[in-house]
Amino acid sequence: MEQTIPAAVARAAGEFGTAPALVDGASRWSFADLRDEVMQAARAFLASGIDHGDRVAIWAPNTPEWIFAALGASCAGATLVPLNTRYTAFEAADILERSRAKALVVSGPFLGVDRLAELRASGAALPPVVIELPDRPAFLRRAASVPLALAETRASEVRADALSDILFTSGTTGRSKGAMSAHRQALGVAAAWAGIAGLTSDDNYLIVNPFFHSFGWKAGILACLLTGATIVPQPVFDVGRALELIAAERISVVPGAPTLYIGLLDHPDREKHDLSSLRLAVTGAATVPPALVGRIRGELGFDAVLTAYGLTEAVVATMCRPGDDDETVATTSGRAAAGMEVRISDTDGEILLRGPNVMIGYLDDPEATAEAIDAGGWLHTGDAGRLDRRGYLTITDRLKDMYITGGFNVYPAEVERALAAIPGIAEVAVVGVPDERLGEVGRAFAVVRPGHDLSESEVIGFCRGRLAGYKAPRSVVFVGELPHNASGKVLKFQLRRDA
């Protein structure tokens, strides 16, 4: 059977059948039910004119409908383009245009934002097919015009090397880049992650990581599809609700940023909930204090706590293993995983990766692709690190200046470009500074043009109007000038030191 997502959907239905695949409150789907939902969505996509290789964008939170749409698009032969739910209309429109999306699946109002209304108000050109999830029944009625056998034939025609998804991630220039992966790669990283995690059909997996992120999609949905684990999605992380779900659904697997576990640990009602089903925590994306690892094991009762390192261009690069001690888990990101080779550049200490699941390249950007992946096939991550004698990786710095806020990557150049549009700003630089709750948050250092008067709230508010909220700096320092080197580059290490 081909190593494709459509084949994985069919295989899961055959192998796991009536076992629970997806739970959302009172609504429950077996793996057989899941395949029925997915194939109905695939038929509706075919009826809407979706063909092999067409791009289907999804702009919605973690819900069953996201899963049905994503897997249905794959079975229709399309390429998935997930959109961050925190994008503004301007950011979403840019990706829709550059990916040449033929269809957009978009949620109704979520977190107080009507995304489709804002997209229309922005004047952006919409894809030919737009499916608003409140109108999903109308979309699914289109399936009646396409026989199931035709959809099954289309699904069987998808090949392992066909483009599975394009996940957009910002680069140091501030321009987002679409990392392209094939079906075999999407499933390869999912299988590798699931294997190290020991994921099985006995597990109930609380997926808080956003589906639009490689972790939620590949180490979440696809990992469960391959192993028979049950998906329990949470659209927005709410600590109280998470505790309720853990107890009610006997959750065993809960990956997330360190802030997630701090929230669970410090919630006043934690002792009122039965957390005895918990067995695996997987974290990363920020420094993890050794004491926190101990608390996750001791107070929350997890059998194993693992840290990992990855990026959109490779997803899973390194991962700790069950049995690793607290110090190893806290101070390293584990050792090579998913068939990956890891080495450290002799020149600048950069982490280099090579393996079967390194992205195909960046969408329509051969120059950026050549810059990221050298002639030897090594992916230049932009992160600096060191390997110990066991091959365990420790991240020591970020060469690209990227910082991580609550598990989300933030690229200062993108934020700086937004802030530079403020009329009163002469020059601005953004760095990440430590934050007890979110790991790191942005701090902007701004030089104001003569004759202008800006406040911190004005600068932050302007940025929030242009970029997703997590990208906006949390503080602004007004300075007379920024430190530069001889070539004019801002010396950000000085700003971090002075922050």
C-alpha positions as CSV (number, residue, x, y, z in Angstrom):
1,M,0.0,0.0,0.0
2,E,1.3,3.5,-0.9
3,Q,2.8,5.6,1.9
4,T,0.1,8.3,1.4
5,I,-2.4,10.0,3.7
6,P,-5.4,8.5,1.7
7,A,-3.9,5.0,2.1
8,A,-3.4,5.7,5.9
9,V,-7.1,6.7,6.2
10,A,-8.2,3.5,4.5
11,R,-5.7,1.4,6.5
12,A,-6.8,2.9,9.8
13,A,-10.5,2.1,9.1
14,G,-9.6,-1.5,8.3
15,E,-7.3,-2.1,11.2
16,F,-9.0,-0.1,14.0
17,G,-12.6,-0.2,12.7
18,T,-15.0,0.6,15.5
19,A,-12.4,1.8,17.9
20,P,-12.7,5.5,18.8
21,A,-10.8,7.8,16.5
22,L,-12.1,11.2,17.5
23,V,-13.9,12.6,20.5
24,D,-15.4,16.1,20.7
25,G,-17.8,16.4,23.6
26,A,-20.8,14.2,23.1
27,S,-19.8,13.6,19.4
28,R,-17.7,10.5,18.8
29,W,-16.4,8.9,15.6
30,S,-14.8,5.5,15.1
31,F,-12.1,5.0,12.6
32,A,-14.7,3.6,10.2
33,D,-16.8,6.7,10.8
34,L,-13.8,8.9,10.3
35,R,-13.2,7.4,6.8
36,D,-16.8,7.9,5.9
37,E,-16.6,11.6,6.9
38,V,-13.3,12.0,5.0
39,M,-14.6,10.4,1.8
40,Q,-17.7,12.5,1.9
41,A,-15.6,15.6,2.1
42,A,-13.4,14.3,-0.7
43,R,-16.4,13.8,-2.9
44,A,-17.6,17.3,-2.1
45,F,-14.2,18.7,-3.1
46,L,-14.2,16.7,-6.3
47,A,-17.7,18.1,-7.1
48,S,-16.3,21.6,-6.4
49,G,-13.7,21.1,-9.1
50,I,-10.7,20.3,-6.9
51,D,-8.1,18.3,-9.0
52,H,-4.7,16.6,-8.4
53,G,-2.3,19.1,-7.0
54,D,-4.8,21.9,-6.3
55,R,-4.1,23.8,-3.0
56,V,-6.8,23.7,-0.3
57,A,-6.3,26.2,2.5
58,I,-7.8,25.7,5.9
59,W,-8.2,28.7,8.3
60,A,-9.9,27.3,11.4
61,P,-9.2,26.1,15.0
62,N,-8.8,22.6,16.3
63,T,-12.1,21.0,15.5
64,P,-13.4,17.7,13.9
65,E,-14.3,19.7,10.8
66,W,-10.6,20.7,10.3
67,I,-9.7,17.0,10.4
68,F,-12.4,16.0,7.9
69,A,-11.5,18.8,5.5
70,A,-7.7,18.2,5.7
71,L,-7.9,14.5,5.2
72,G,-10.7,14.9,2.6
73,A,-8.6,17.3,0.6
74,S,-5.7,14.8,0.7
75,C,-8.0,12.0,-0.6
76,A,-9.2,14.3,-3.4
77,G,-5.5,14.6,-4.4
78,A,-5.1,18.2,-3.2
79,T,-2.3,19.8,-1.3
80,L,-3.1,21.2,2.2
81,V,-2.2,24.8,3.1
82,P,-2.9,25.4,6.8
83,L,-3.4,29.0,7.9
84,N,-2.5,30.2,11.4
85,T,-5.8,31.1,13.2
86,R,-4.0,34.2,14.6
87,Y,-3.2,35.6,11.2
88,T,-4.7,38.9,10.3
89,A,-6.6,39.1,7.0
90,F,-3.6,40.7,5.4
91,E,-1.3,37.8,6.4
92,A,-3.9,35.2,5.3
93,A,-4.5,37.0,1.9
94,D,-0.8,37.0,1.2
95,I,-0.5,33.2,1.7
96,L,-3.7,32.5,-0.2
97,E,-2.4,34.4,-3.2
98,R,1.1,33.0,-3.1
99,S,0.0,29.4,-2.7
100,R,-2.6,29.9,-5.5
101,A,-5.2,28.3,-3.3
102,K,-8.2,27.0,-5.2
103,A,-10.3,26.5,-2.1
104,L,-10.5,28.0,1.3
105,V,-12.1,26.3,4.3
106,V,-12.7,28.9,7.0
107,S,-14.3,28.8,10.4
108,G,-17.2,31.0,11.5
109,P,-16.4,33.7,14.1
110,F,-13.7,32.4,16.5
111,L,-12.2,34.2,19.4
112,G,-14.3,37.3,18.5
113,V,-13.0,37.4,14.9
114,D,-15.0,36.8,11.7
115,R,-12.1,35.8,9.5
116,L,-14.0,35.6,6.2
117,A,-15.7,39.0,6.8
118,E,-12.3,40.5,7.5
119,L,-10.8,38.9,4.4
120,R,-13.6,40.2,2.2
121,A,-13.2,43.7,3.8
122,S,-9.5,43.7,3.0
123,G,-10.3,43.6,-0.7
124,A,-8.3,40.5,-1.2
125,A,-9.2,38.1,-4.0
126,L,-10.8,35.0,-2.6
127,P,-10.1,31.5,-3.9
128,P,-12.7,30.2,-6.4
129,V,-14.1,27.8,-3.8
130,V,-14.9,29.1,-0.3
131,I,-16.4,26.9,2.3
132,E,-17.5,28.5,5.6
133,L,-17.7,25.8,8.2
134,P,-21.2,27.0,9.5
135,D,-22.3,26.1,6.0
136,R,-20.6,22.8,5.9
137,P,-23.8,20.8,5.4
138,A,-24.4,22.7,2.2
139,F,-20.9,21.9,1.0
140,L,-21.3,18.2,1.8
141,R,-24.5,18.0,-0.2
142,R,-22.3,18.5,-3.3
143,A,-20.9,15.0,-2.6
144,A,-24.2,13.4,-3.9
145,S,-23.1,14.2,-7.5
146,V,-19.8,12.2,-7.2
147,P,-19.9,8.4,-6.7
148,L,-17.9,7.0,-3.8
149,A,-16.0,4.7,-6.3
150,L,-14.8,7.8,-8.2
151,A,-13.5,9.4,-4.9
152,E,-11.8,6.1,-4.0
153,T,-10.1,5.9,-7.4
154,R,-8.8,9.5,-6.9
155,A,-7.5,8.7,-3.5
156,S,-5.7,5.6,-4.8
157,E,-4.0,7.7,-7.5
158,V,-2.1,9.8,-4.9
159,R,1.5,8.8,-4.8
160,A,4.0,8.9,-1.9
161,D,6.1,11.6,-3.6
162,A,3.1,13.8,-4.3
163,L,3.0,17.2,-2.5
164,S,1.2,16.6,0.8
165,D,1.3,20.1,2.4
166,I,2.8,23.5,2.3
167,L,3.4,25.0,5.8
168,F,4.3,28.6,5.8
169,T,6.9,29.9,8.2
170,S,8.5,33.3,8.3
171,G,12.2,33.7,7.6
172,T,14.8,36.1,8.8
173,T,13.9,38.6,6.0
174,G,10.4,38.7,7.4
175,R,8.9,37.2,4.2
176,S,7.0,34.0,4.9
177,K,8.2,30.9,3.1
178,G,6.2,27.8,2.3
179,A,8.0,24.6,3.3
180,M,6.8,21.8,1.0
181,S,6.6,18.1,2.1
182,A,5.6,14.9,0.3
183,H,3.1,12.4,1.6
184,R,5.9,9.9,2.5
185,Q,7.6,12.7,4.5
186,A,4.5,13.7,6.4
187,L,3.8,10.1,7.4
188,G,7.5,9.4,8.0
189,V,7.8,12.1,10.7
190,A,4.5,11.1,12.2
191,A,5.5,7.4,12.4
192,A,8.9,8.4,13.9
193,W,7.4,10.6,16.6
194,A,4.7,8.0,17.4
195,G,7.3,5.3,17.7
196,I,9.5,7.1,20.1
197,A,6.5,8.2,22.1
198,G,5.2,4.7,22.2
199,L,1.8,5.9,20.9
200,T,-0.7,3.0,20.6
201,S,-4.5,2.4,20.2
202,D,-4.8,2.5,24.0
203,D,-3.8,6.2,24.1
204,N,-6.2,9.1,24.3
205,Y,-4.3,12.2,22.9
206,L,-5.3,15.7,23.9
207,I,-4.2,17.8,21.0
208,V,-3.7,21.3,22.1
209,N,-1.0,22.1,19.6
210,P,-2.7,23.9,16.7
211,F,-3.6,21.7,13.7
212,F,-2.2,24.4,11.4
213,H,1.3,23.7,13.0
214,S,3.4,20.8,11.9
215,F,3.2,19.4,15.5
216,G,-0.6,19.4,15.6
217,W,-0.9,18.1,12.0
218,K,1.9,15.6,11.7
219,A,2.8,14.6,15.3
220,G,-0.9,14.9,16.2
221,I,-3.5,14.0,13.7
222,L,-1.3,11.8,11.4
223,A,0.4,10.1,14.4
224,C,-3.0,9.1,15.7
225,L,-4.2,7.9,12.3
226,L,-1.1,5.6,12.1
227,T,-1.4,4.1,15.6
228,G,-5.1,4.0,16.4
229,A,-4.8,6.6,19.2
230,T,-7.9,8.6,19.9
231,I,-7.8,12.3,19.0
232,V,-9.3,14.7,21.6
233,P,-8.9,18.2,20.2
234,Q,-9.0,21.4,22.2
235,P,-9.6,24.6,20.1
236,V,-8.1,27.0,22.7
237,F,-6.1,25.9,25.6
238,D,-8.0,26.5,28.8
239,V,-6.5,25.0,31.9
240,G,-9.7,24.2,33.7
241,R,-11.3,22.6,30.6
242,A,-8.1,20.6,29.9
243,L,-8.2,19.2,33.5
244,E,-11.9,18.2,32.9
245,L,-11.0,16.5,29.6
246,I,-8.1,14.6,31.1
247,A,-10.3,13.2,33.8
248,A,-13.4,12.6,31.6
249,E,-11.7,11.1,28.6
250,R,-8.8,9.3,30.4
251,I,-6.2,11.4,28.5
252,S,-2.8,9.7,28.4
253,V,-0.8,11.9,26.1
254,V,-0.5,15.7,26.4
255,P,2.3,17.5,24.4
256,G,2.7,21.2,24.6
257,A,5.0,24.1,25.5
258,P,6.2,24.4,29.1
259,T,3.6,27.0,29.9
260,L,0.9,24.3,29.4
261,Y,2.3,22.2,32.2
262,I,2.8,25.2,34.4
263,G,-0.8,26.0,33.9
264,L,-1.9,22.5,34.9
265,L,0.4,22.4,37.9
266,D,-0.7,25.8,39.3
267,H,-4.4,25.5,38.7
268,P,-6.3,25.8,42.1
269,D,-8.7,23.0,41.1
270,R,-6.1,20.5,40.0
271,E,-6.5,18.2,43.0
272,K,-10.2,17.8,42.3
273,H,-9.5,16.0,39.0
274,D,-8.4,12.4,38.4
275,L,-5.2,12.7,36.4
276,S,-4.1,9.1,36.9
277,S,-4.4,8.2,33.2
278,L,-1.5,10.6,32.2
279,R,1.6,8.8,30.9
280,L,3.4,11.0,28.4
281,A,4.4,14.7,28.2
282,V,6.4,16.0,25.3
283,T,7.6,19.5,25.4
284,G,10.3,21.8,23.9
285,A,10.3,25.1,22.1
286,A,11.8,26.8,25.2
287,T,14.1,26.3,28.1
288,V,12.7,23.7,30.4
289,P,14.0,24.0,34.0
290,P,15.0,20.7,35.6
291,A,12.7,21.4,38.5
292,L,9.7,21.7,36.1
293,V,10.5,18.2,34.7
294,G,10.5,16.8,38.2
295,R,7.1,18.5,39.0
296,I,5.6,17.2,35.8
297,R,6.5,13.7,36.8
298,G,5.9,14.0,40.5
299,E,2.8,16.2,40.8
300,L,1.0,15.5,37.5
301,G,2.0,11.8,37.5
302,F,3.4,11.5,33.9
303,D,5.4,8.3,33.5
304,A,7.6,10.0,30.9
305,V,8.6,13.5,30.0
306,L,10.4,14.1,26.7
307,T,11.9,17.1,25.0
308,A,12.4,17.4,21.3
309,Y,13.8,19.7,18.6
310,G,12.3,20.4,15.2
311,L,11.3,23.0,12.7
312,T,8.8,23.3,10.0
313,E,11.4,22.4,7.4
314,A,12.1,19.0,9.0
315,V,9.4,18.7,11.8
316,V,11.2,16.0,14.0
317,A,14.9,16.3,14.2
318,T,15.9,15.1,17.7
319,M,13.9,13.7,20.6
320,C,14.6,12.4,24.1
321,R,13.8,8.8,24.8
322,P,11.7,7.2,27.5
323,G,14.1,6.5,30.4
324,D,16.2,9.6,30.0
325,D,16.8,11.3,33.3
326,D,15.4,14.7,34.3
327,E,18.7,16.5,33.7
328,T,19.0,15.2,30.2
329,V,15.3,16.0,29.4
330,A,15.7,19.6,30.9
331,T,19.1,20.5,29.3
332,T,19.0,18.7,25.9
333,S,16.6,18.2,23.0
334,G,17.4,14.6,22.7
335,R,19.2,12.7,20.0
336,A,18.6,12.2,16.3
337,A,15.2,10.9,15.3
338,A,13.3,10.1,12.2
339,G,16.3,8.9,10.3
340,M,17.9,12.3,10.7
341,E,21.7,13.0,10.7
342,V,22.7,15.9,13.0
343,R,26.0,17.7,13.0
344,I,27.4,21.0,14.2
345,S,29.1,23.4,11.7
346,D,32.8,23.9,12.4
347,T,32.6,27.5,11.3
348,D,29.8,29.0,13.4
349,G,28.3,26.2,15.5
350,E,25.1,26.0,13.4
351,I,23.0,22.9,13.7
352,L,22.8,21.1,10.4
353,L,20.3,18.4,9.6
354,R,20.1,15.8,6.8
355,G,17.6,13.0,6.3
356,P,14.6,11.7,4.4
357,N,12.1,14.1,5.9
358,V,13.9,17.4,5.2
359,M,11.5,19.5,3.1
360,I,11.4,19.3,-0.6
361,G,12.1,23.0,-0.7
362,Y,10.4,26.4,-0.4
363,L,7.4,27.1,-2.6
364,D,8.5,29.2,-5.7
365,D,11.7,30.3,-4.0
366,P,14.7,28.4,-5.4
367,E,17.1,31.0,-4.0
368,A,15.9,30.5,-0.4
369,T,15.8,26.8,-0.9
370,A,19.5,26.8,-2.1
371,E,20.4,28.9,0.9
372,A,18.6,26.6,3.3
373,I,19.7,23.2,1.9
374,D,23.3,23.0,0.7
375,A,24.7,20.8,-2.1
376,G,25.3,18.0,0.3
377,G,21.7,17.9,1.4
378,W,22.3,19.5,4.7
379,L,19.5,21.8,6.1
380,H,21.0,24.9,7.7
381,T,18.6,25.5,10.7
382,G,19.9,28.9,11.7
383,D,20.1,27.6,15.3
384,A,23.4,27.1,17.1
385,G,24.1,24.1,19.4
386,R,26.4,21.4,20.6
387,L,26.3,17.6,20.7
388,D,27.5,15.7,23.7
389,R,29.3,12.3,23.5
390,R,26.0,10.5,23.5
391,G,24.8,12.5,20.5
392,Y,22.3,14.5,22.5
393,L,21.7,18.1,21.3
394,T,21.7,21.2,23.3
395,I,20.4,24.4,21.7
396,T,22.8,27.3,22.6
397,D,21.6,30.2,20.5
398,R,19.4,31.2,17.6
399,L,21.4,32.5,14.7
400,K,18.3,33.8,13.1
401,D,17.3,35.9,16.1
402,M,14.0,34.0,16.2
403,Y,12.4,33.7,19.7
404,I,9.5,31.6,20.9
405,T,6.4,33.0,22.6
406,G,4.2,30.5,24.3
407,G,5.3,27.8,21.8
408,F,4.9,30.1,18.7
409,N,8.0,31.1,16.7
410,V,8.3,34.9,16.2
411,Y,10.8,36.3,13.7
412,P,11.9,39.8,14.7
413,A,12.4,41.0,11.1
414,E,8.7,40.5,10.3
415,V,7.7,42.5,13.4
416,E,10.3,45.2,12.6
417,R,8.9,45.5,9.1
418,A,5.4,46.1,10.5
419,L,6.6,48.6,13.1
420,A,8.7,50.5,10.5
421,A,5.4,51.5,8.8
422,I,4.6,53.8,11.8
423,P,5.2,57.3,10.5
424,G,7.0,58.4,13.7
425,I,9.5,55.5,13.7
426,A,13.0,56.2,12.4
427,E,14.5,52.9,13.3
428,V,13.4,49.9,15.3
429,A,14.8,46.5,16.4
430,V,13.0,43.7,18.2
431,V,14.5,41.0,20.5
432,G,13.1,38.3,22.6
433,V,13.4,38.8,26.4
434,P,12.6,36.2,29.1
435,D,9.1,35.9,30.4
436,E,8.0,33.6,33.3
437,R,4.7,32.6,31.7
438,L,5.4,32.5,27.9
439,G,9.1,31.7,27.9
440,E,10.0,34.7,25.8
441,V,8.2,37.8,24.6
442,G,9.2,40.6,22.2
443,R,10.7,43.9,23.3
444,A,11.0,46.7,20.7
445,F,13.7,49.3,20.8
446,A,12.6,52.3,18.9
447,V,14.2,55.5,17.7
448,V,11.5,58.2,17.2
449,R,11.8,60.7,14.4
450,P,12.1,64.4,15.4
451,G,8.8,66.1,15.8
452,H,6.9,62.9,16.6
453,D,5.6,61.7,19.9
454,L,4.8,58.0,20.3
455,S,3.6,56.0,23.3
456,E,4.3,52.4,24.1
457,S,0.6,51.6,23.8
458,E,0.4,53.2,20.3
459,V,3.3,51.2,19.0
460,I,2.0,47.9,20.4
461,G,-1.6,48.7,19.2
462,F,-0.3,49.5,15.7
463,C,1.5,46.2,15.5
464,R,-1.5,44.2,16.7
465,G,-3.5,45.7,13.9
466,R,-1.0,44.4,11.3
467,L,0.2,41.0,12.8
468,A,-1.1,38.2,14.9
469,G,-1.3,39.1,18.5
470,Y,1.5,36.8,19.7
471,K,4.0,38.5,17.4
472,A,3.4,42.0,18.8
473,P,6.0,43.2,21.3
474,R,4.9,43.3,24.9
475,S,7.1,46.3,25.7
476,V,8.7,49.2,23.9
477,V,11.9,51.0,24.9
478,F,12.5,54.4,23.3
479,V,16.1,55.1,22.7
480,G,18.1,57.9,21.0
481,E,20.0,55.5,18.8
482,L,20.5,51.8,18.2
483,P,23.9,50.2,18.5
484,H,25.4,49.2,15.1
485,N,28.5,47.5,13.8
486,A,30.8,48.9,11.2
487,S,28.6,47.6,8.4
488,G,25.5,49.2,9.8
489,K,24.0,46.0,11.2
490,V,22.1,46.4,14.5
491,L,24.0,44.7,17.4
492,K,21.1,42.8,18.9
493,F,23.3,41.0,21.4
494,Q,23.8,44.4,23.0
495,L,20.1,45.0,23.1
496,R,19.5,41.7,24.7
497,R,22.2,42.4,27.3
498,D,20.7,45.8,28.1
499,A,17.1,44.4,28.1
